[in-house]
Amino acid sequence: MMYRRIRDLREDADLTQKQMGQLLHCSQQVYANYELGQRDIPTVILRELARFHNTSIDYLLGLTDEKKPYAPSSGNIG
């Protein structure tokens, strides 16, 4: 699910894999491997994808169907 979501978000933004690779400072082939699930996506790349597409990492990972990013927290726990 995650790999399809990052592809769909890229296509919705009318960007090529090469353009996404440039935005993420990786090659088109590395980015293509992310979309195909042939390479694990590093946390830093997940963060950048979520930020770029204005969504949450949970959405990218398929843990929620809510595209809207979470509201910033106050930083307090408990």
Secondary structure, 3 states (H helix, E strand, C coil): CHHHHHHHHHHHCCCCHHHHHHHHCCCHHHHHHHHHCCCCCCHHHHHHHHHHHCCCHHHHHCCCCCCCCCCCCCCCCC
